[in-house]
Amino acid sequence: MATLEWTCERIDGVTLVELTVTSERATRVRVESTLRPVWPPRRQGRPAAGWDGPVFEAEVDEDERLVVGYASPAERVDPPAEVTTRPPEEEEVDPADVIRALGDGTPPRDAVPTGGTSAESAVQTDTPERESARQEADPDPSATQRGSVGPGPSAAATGVPPAIEAYFEGLERRIAAAEELTESGTVDGAREAVRTAGGMGAVEGLDRQLRADRRHLDHLVSRTERLAGRLDAVDVPVERLERVA
Amino acid sequence: MILAVTAGKGGVGKSTVAYNLASELDAVAVDADLGMADLPSGRGPDLHDVLADRASPFEAVQDVGAVSMIPCGRSLAGARAAEPTALVETVEAVARRYGSVVIDTPAGMRSDAGLPLLAAEACLLVTRPTRPAVADAVRARELARVLDTPLVRVALNRVDPERIGTQTERQRRLAGALGAPVHKVPDSETVAQAQRSGQPVRALDDSATATEQFESLAAAVERSLG
């Protein structure tokens, strides 16, 4: 038989719950929060070991106290949780345990050029090399590009340096992704488009990126115009220089 | 059979060993090096897509080359969108349909190295006959031990071809320290050439010493895993 004691504190719209579980003999306890939703403690971005939704499970030894803390936006209720006991069982290591213990190997958000969720991956999935390899191998590249329209003329056709071509392709894909978000006429359609894009965070990221793109394009337009003007005005006097040299 | 090919450090030829073993075992090679894919890749969905739930594991299996494989995907954005824990069910599903899977596991001690070990029935550790490589192999061995993944063989890669046949004292000590028999793979231009062209060494020269060594290594793995 396990005993539950608790304290609840309400701060700035968040209820902080601290539970203390004791038992007369060693047992496995299942603690289920009555407050919903539960914000469990996290390790490496994953709910800490033992947490599964609103339920926390762990072993408690006799004469030992098991302390469990979590938060919830819900108003406090008494008791904030219910405890039940089960005989101890052999615990299996699950994949989330491995991440909690060893750390998440996913590249950090900052390492990803435009922010890092699936909206950007629709936008920035491939390196230019892989993209061009794909175009060579695939007669219809637009069919394999998720959420995007076909690219403009290839670098080989225009003779534009690959880095610039890659910039324009990225821009085309971002605009295509934005167009898809714009075109969803119904509420369900919009919801689906946001989900496909990777959530509102990703949509906001895309919006920020597009505003930056606008500034970069304006800058590029004035700079290319200036350069084109200067280019028109010059003519390398090859023959005259040949005579001098 | 699910075999994780692991190494404490990069640059020891782990991907080469994984690819050639997959060829010998008629297994699907899964390139699980999410941040730094190494095995040859083509077009179509890759492991990033599977782990982000954009493709099924079977859609990502490429059957076109000499070795069936799931390539990894090479962009940071793709790696970030992927759910790493889904690797375990992915390789299990592929093993159920195709029989055998060889996972090319990232080097290091983080969860991206740990998850393939958790998914695998056993692991094979690749190292080189140099001091830093062996030190890292010992750490990788510990990671496998913690995750309860048995080590079936150690592949000592890029050994001087002259020394392939001789059992050295150093090699016995290595086997003792890592707790598994050591199997030597020779340093060979044919192996390097095969890897560059995205083929197993058998496809280039089926009587090369390296081909024979991969064949006997695969046979040893099969015996160990029954």
Chai-1 contact restraints between the chains, C-beta under 6 A:
chainA,res_idxA,chainB,res_idxB,connection_type,confidence,min_distance_angstrom,max_distance_angstrom,comment,restraint_id
A,P95,B,T85,contact,1.0,0.0,6.0,A-B,restraint_1
A,P95,B,V88,contact,1.0,0.0,6.0,A-B,restraint_2
A,P95,B,L115,contact,1.0,0.0,6.0,A-B,restraint_3
A,A96,B,T85,contact,1.0,0.0,6.0,A-B,restraint_4
A,V98,B,S111,contact,1.0,0.0,6.0,A-B,restraint_5
A,V98,B,G114,contact,1.0,0.0,6.0,A-B,restraint_6
A,V98,B,L115,contact,1.0,0.0,6.0,A-B,restraint_7
A,V98,B,L118,contact,1.0,0.0,6.0,A-B,restraint_8
A,I99,B,S111,contact,1.0,0.0,6.0,A-B,restraint_9
A,L102,B,R110,contact,1.0,0.0,6.0,A-B,restraint_10
A,L102,B,S111,contact,1.0,0.0,6.0,A-B,restraint_11
A,L102,B,G114,contact,1.0,0.0,6.0,A-B,restraint_12
A,G103,B,R110,contact,1.0,0.0,6.0,A-B,restraint_13
A,G103,B,S111,contact,1.0,0.0,6.0,A-B,restraint_14
A,G105,B,R110,contact,1.0,0.0,6.0,A-B,restraint_15
A,G105,B,S111,contact,1.0,0.0,6.0,A-B,restraint_16
A,G105,B,D112,contact,1.0,0.0,6.0,A-B,restraint_17
A,T106,B,R80,contact,1.0,0.0,6.0,A-B,restraint_18
A,P107,B,G35,contact,1.0,0.0,6.0,A-B,restraint_19
A,P107,B,L76,contact,1.0,0.0,6.0,A-B,restraint_20
A,P107,B,A79,contact,1.0,0.0,6.0,A-B,restraint_21
A,P107,B,R80,contact,1.0,0.0,6.0,A-B,restraint_22
A,A111,B,L76,contact,1.0,0.0,6.0,A-B,restraint_23
A,V112,B,L76,contact,1.0,0.0,6.0,A-B,restraint_24
A,V112,B,A77,contact,1.0,0.0,6.0,A-B,restraint_25
A,V112,B,R80,contact,1.0,0.0,6.0,A-B,restraint_26
A,G116,B,R80,contact,1.0,0.0,6.0,A-B,restraint_27
A,S118,B,A81,contact,1.0,0.0,6.0,A-B,restraint_28
A,E120,B,A77,contact,1.0,0.0,6.0,A-B,restraint_29
A,S121,B,A77,contact,1.0,0.0,6.0,A-B,restraint_30
A,S121,B,G78,contact,1.0,0.0,6.0,A-B,restraint_31
A,S121,B,A81,contact,1.0,0.0,6.0,A-B,restraint_32
A,Q124,B,A77,contact,1.0,0.0,6.0,A-B,restraint_33
A,T125,B,S75,contact,1.0,0.0,6.0,A-B,restraint_34
A,T125,B,G78,contact,1.0,0.0,6.0,A-B,restraint_35
A,D126,B,S75,contact,1.0,0.0,6.0,A-B,restraint_36
A,T127,B,R74,contact,1.0,0.0,6.0,A-B,restraint_37
A,R130,B,R74,contact,1.0,0.0,6.0,A-B,restraint_38
A,R134,B,R43,contact,1.0,0.0,6.0,A-B,restraint_39
A,A137,B,R43,contact,1.0,0.0,6.0,A-B,restraint_40
A,D138,B,R43,contact,1.0,0.0,6.0,A-B,restraint_41
